[in-house]
Amino acid sequence: MNSKKAGLLEAIEQLKQQADKPFTVLMKHGTMSVEYFAPQKKDSQTPHQQDELYIIARGHGHLDRNGELIVCKAGDVLFVPARMEHHFENFTDDFATWVIFYGQQGGELEEDSSEE
């Protein structure tokens, strides 16, 4: 695990070596971790204790974000706050995303609680 750089080809290869899970951890620093996530057929993840960013690396699909469906494709960045129900659905066979977890357990507090 390199703490300074993670590449797409490295992530794909590392995930292949860990065939028992749909994700692999590529980088960690303090509260931040970077993962590569490539669900197959179904995304069965549950809410996480940290805020997270998804950066779609390949393919396209939908993010069900607490009941709101968001269309996503390679290059898109999506935010999910800590403890929110979410999962990907209707995604292509090549779908994969970077996942960046960060901040304190329970998520960071917003100064302005309105969402865009």
C-alpha positions as a Markdown table, in Angstrom:
| # | Residue | x | y | z |
|---|---|---|---|---|
| 1 | Met | 0.0 | 0.0 | 0.0 |
| 2 | Asn | 1.5 | 3.3 | -1.1 |
| 3 | Ser | 0.6 | 6.4 | 1.0 |
| 4 | Lys | 1.3 | 8.9 | -1.8 |
| 5 | Lys | -0.1 | 7.5 | -5.1 |
| 6 | Ala | -2.7 | 5.0 | -6.3 |
| 7 | Gly | -3.4 | 4.2 | -9.9 |
| 8 | Leu | -6.3 | 2.6 | -11.7 |
| 9 | Leu | -4.3 | -0.4 | -13.1 |
| 10 | Glu | -2.8 | -1.1 | -9.7 |
| 11 | Ala | -6.3 | -1.0 | -8.2 |
| 12 | Ile | -7.7 | -3.4 | -10.7 |
| 13 | Glu | -4.8 | -5.8 | -10.2 |
| 14 | Gln | -4.9 | -5.6 | -6.4 |
| 15 | Leu | -8.7 | -6.3 | -6.5 |
| 16 | Lys | -8.2 | -9.3 | -8.7 |
| 17 | Gln | -5.9 | -10.7 | -6.0 |
| 18 | Gln | -8.5 | -10.3 | -3.4 |
| 19 | Ala | -11.3 | -12.1 | -5.1 |
| 20 | Asp | -13.3 | -12.6 | -1.9 |
| 21 | Lys | -14.3 | -8.9 | -1.6 |
| 22 | Pro | -15.6 | -6.4 | -4.1 |
| 23 | Phe | -13.2 | -3.7 | -2.8 |
| 24 | Thr | -9.6 | -3.2 | -2.0 |
| 25 | Val | -7.9 | -0.5 | 0.2 |
| 26 | Leu | -5.1 | 1.3 | -1.7 |
| 27 | Met | -4.2 | 4.2 | 0.6 |
| 28 | Lys | -4.6 | 5.3 | 4.2 |
| 29 | His | -3.6 | 8.4 | 6.1 |
| 30 | Gly | -5.1 | 9.5 | 9.4 |
| 31 | Thr | -8.9 | 9.2 | 9.1 |
| 32 | Met | -8.8 | 9.1 | 5.3 |
| 33 | Ser | -8.7 | 5.9 | 3.2 |
| 34 | Val | -8.9 | 5.3 | -0.5 |
| 35 | Glu | -10.6 | 2.2 | -1.8 |
| 36 | Tyr | -11.4 | 0.8 | -5.2 |
| 37 | Phe | -14.9 | -0.8 | -5.4 |
| 38 | Ala | -16.2 | -3.0 | -8.2 |
| 39 | Pro | -19.5 | -4.7 | -7.3 |
| 40 | Gln | -20.6 | -7.7 | -9.3 |
| 41 | Lys | -24.3 | -8.1 | -10.1 |
| 42 | Lys | -25.4 | -6.6 | -6.8 |
| 43 | Asp | -24.2 | -3.9 | -4.4 |
| 44 | Ser | -25.0 | -5.1 | -0.9 |
| 45 | Gln | -23.1 | -2.4 | 1.1 |
| 46 | Thr | -24.6 | -1.0 | 4.3 |
| 47 | Pro | -24.2 | 2.6 | 5.7 |
| 48 | His | -20.7 | 3.6 | 6.7 |
| 49 | Gln | -19.6 | 5.6 | 9.8 |
| 50 | Gln | -17.6 | 8.2 | 7.9 |
| 51 | Asp | -18.5 | 10.6 | 5.1 |
| 52 | Glu | -17.5 | 9.4 | 1.7 |
| 53 | Leu | -16.9 | 10.4 | -1.9 |
| 54 | Tyr | -17.3 | 8.2 | -4.9 |
| 55 | Ile | -15.4 | 9.0 | -8.0 |
| 56 | Ile | -16.7 | 6.8 | -10.8 |
| 57 | Ala | -13.8 | 5.2 | -12.6 |
| 58 | Arg | -15.5 | 3.0 | -15.2 |
| 59 | Gly | -19.0 | 2.2 | -16.5 |
| 60 | His | -22.3 | 3.8 | -15.4 |
| 61 | Gly | -25.3 | 3.1 | -13.2 |
| 62 | His | -27.5 | 4.6 | -10.5 |
| 63 | Leu | -26.7 | 5.5 | -6.9 |
| 64 | Asp | -29.7 | 5.0 | -4.7 |
| 65 | Arg | -28.9 | 7.7 | -2.0 |
| 66 | Asn | -31.5 | 7.3 | 0.7 |
| 67 | Gly | -34.3 | 6.6 | -1.9 |
| 68 | Glu | -33.1 | 9.3 | -4.4 |
| 69 | Leu | -31.8 | 7.7 | -7.6 |
| 70 | Ile | -28.8 | 9.6 | -9.1 |
| 71 | Val | -27.5 | 8.7 | -12.6 |
| 72 | Cys | -23.8 | 8.3 | -12.6 |
| 73 | Lys | -21.0 | 7.6 | -15.1 |
| 74 | Ala | -17.2 | 7.6 | -15.3 |
| 75 | Gly | -15.8 | 10.9 | -14.2 |
| 76 | Asp | -18.7 | 11.8 | -11.8 |
| 77 | Val | -18.1 | 12.6 | -8.1 |
| 78 | Leu | -20.8 | 11.7 | -5.6 |
| 79 | Phe | -21.1 | 12.5 | -1.9 |
| 80 | Val | -22.7 | 10.3 | 0.7 |
| 81 | Pro | -22.8 | 11.5 | 4.4 |
| 82 | Ala | -22.0 | 9.1 | 7.2 |
| 83 | Arg | -24.8 | 6.7 | 8.1 |
| 84 | Met | -26.9 | 7.3 | 5.0 |
| 85 | Glu | -28.5 | 4.3 | 3.3 |
| 86 | His | -27.1 | 4.0 | -0.2 |
| 87 | His | -26.1 | 1.5 | -2.9 |
| 88 | Phe | -25.4 | 1.3 | -6.6 |
| 89 | Glu | -27.9 | -0.4 | -8.9 |
| 90 | Asn | -28.5 | -0.9 | -12.6 |
| 91 | Phe | -24.8 | -0.7 | -13.2 |
| 92 | Thr | -22.8 | -2.0 | -16.1 |
| 93 | Asp | -20.6 | -5.1 | -15.9 |
| 94 | Asp | -17.5 | -2.9 | -16.0 |
| 95 | Phe | -18.7 | -0.5 | -13.3 |
| 96 | Ala | -16.1 | 0.5 | -10.7 |
| 97 | Thr | -15.5 | 3.5 | -8.4 |
| 98 | Trp | -12.9 | 5.0 | -6.2 |
| 99 | Val | -14.2 | 5.4 | -2.7 |
| 100 | Ile | -12.7 | 8.0 | -0.3 |
| 101 | Phe | -13.7 | 7.8 | 3.4 |
| 102 | Tyr | -12.7 | 10.7 | 5.5 |
| 103 | Gly | -13.4 | 12.5 | 8.8 |
| 104 | Gln | -14.6 | 11.6 | 12.2 |
| 105 | Gln | -16.9 | 8.7 | 13.0 |
| 106 | Gly | -20.5 | 9.9 | 12.5 |
| 107 | Gly | -19.5 | 12.4 | 9.8 |
| 108 | Glu | -18.5 | 16.0 | 9.7 |
| 109 | Leu | -21.0 | 18.6 | 10.9 |
| 110 | Glu | -22.3 | 21.0 | 8.3 |
| 111 | Glu | -22.5 | 24.7 | 9.0 |
| 112 | Asp | -25.4 | 25.1 | 6.6 |
| 113 | Ser | -27.6 | 21.9 | 6.8 |
| 114 | Ser | -29.3 | 22.6 | 3.4 |
| 115 | Glu | -28.2 | 20.3 | 0.6 |
| 116 | Glu | -27.9 | 21.3 | -3.1 |
